[in-house]
Amino acid sequence: MLIGEPMPSQYDWRFQIFGFPIRVTWLFWIIAAALGYNQAMSLDENYQRLAPAVEGVSSPGFPILLCVWVAATLLSILVHELGHALAFRYFGIQSEIVLYHMGGLAIPTAGYLYQRGGFRRRLTDGNQIIISAAGPLLQLASGIVVGVGALLAGIYTGEIGSWLKWFSADASWFAGAQIPENAFTYALINFYVLISLWWPLFNLLPVYPLDGGHIVQHTIAIVRRTDGLYEANLIGAVVGFGVAWWFFRSGMTINALLFVSLAMSNVQAMQQQGPRIW
Ligand SMILES: [Zn+2]
């Protein structure tokens, strides 16, 4: 969830799932492709290098693998936003989903009470925490289901497998899982799992206005009986700069710049609100 709804345009792709209107802006495709460029390229290179030496190993080529990445991104972020939208619906509020260059948004459009009696339903802080958590948790769960399902089916595609080995010494139940001979199968599973594990984890970081920042804000609101915004922005600024520094050191400059801009917007919001007594 991020600031501001992008303007509708004639290049938007529109459809519905479970009665939720969904809009995909043209810039979503470009950013998704840019983010997956290196992944698709290195996967293709690895398979191309092995292909002459190992029988059966093949790759459909970089453009196809990049398309798989973009499709996996679309599906994974859609699952994330459906988590928010279903939680909104649970509390009687309709919403629409927009996928754009910053990821996804679930935007409340109207409450059922609003439609009938002219009153907007007011969400409690507890409701807001559930709505904010529902997106990343559903997405994370979907990634785990796909990753573990693949392992059970005997397909090893990194990520989930290496995480499970880290968590538990007993990895014998998927010891026989094989890396697929075709890069297409590998990409299909690996890209979906990769996005569905990392995207929600970064979204849960306590940096406003990521989901984690909203959860912090409403938790503070419950404890301190304020709106929690100043405190959430302060935490967001500190954590945001910290995460940016970590990304810079890891050589992931685009991610670093994203978190610098998030941290800056937290600082700006704090300046506008002015400090309160703690
Ligand atoms: Zn979210």
Residues whose N, C-alpha, C, O or C-beta is under 5 A from the ligand:
A	BS01	ZN	M1 G135 D211
